[in-house]
Amino acid sequence: KSLFSLREFLRTDDSSEYILEKATIQEETLADTDLVKITAIDLNTDGSFGPELNIRIENKTSEPFSFDIDSGSINDYMVDMYCDAPLIMPGTTDTKILISSNTSKQCSITNIYRMDFSIRLTQSSPDSSFSCSYPASLKTNLPEAPDENLRTSGNVLYDTEELLIANTGIYKETPAGWGLLMYIENRTDKTITIQTKDVVINEKNSDAAINITLPPYKKTAADLTFLNSEIDTSDSDLATAKFRLFIRYPGFLETTSDYQIVF
């Protein structure tokens, strides 16, 4: 069993501390086919709920199609991306790809130098039916400068040539409760699944869980969140968390021994 203390790595959910450096992009065509033309217009890093990528979509068909974003990442960190207009009518539509500030903050992203995502279009009607994806990658005006603070703090739980998992601190969420912030880095060309198993808080079974599918060469930050009713993090009490990690990718399967975390 591994024993770690995380009290010195306390993090809080203080949005006022999170500042994202302003970044811009050049207008760029992301896809141009018989079905659709998609153009990235500009990037607004000061959106109400996070960065916003303004795009123009020309639907060249006679029917509407759905528009979704898959596998969104910033600087190789997986982040949540959404389309502001999931249904695109025939003709030209100006819309946005919204990037969650919560996930970018969780990954300690302070500057955006590259964005990667996949655009998925689906149309189903009596006259036309298709489903297609267009991978996209955009570079901003900012130089590549990875922030190493996230993965160099805390305690390394699992470190091989294929995968790095580090426990980077106690994360206080509001109002759900407290949890452990995990940094996970896929170093392979394979998709890796990471799950927590047999989670125990203060010697009681917990429903807290992490279940992540991480694409090749991508990174993420994930919360193993415990409800307030499951953990007491006051200075007068000592709380412990125990769990195992289940790791799977093609040709590999492992369940680790117990990790024990002391708050």
Disulfide bonds with the S-S distance in Angstrom:
none
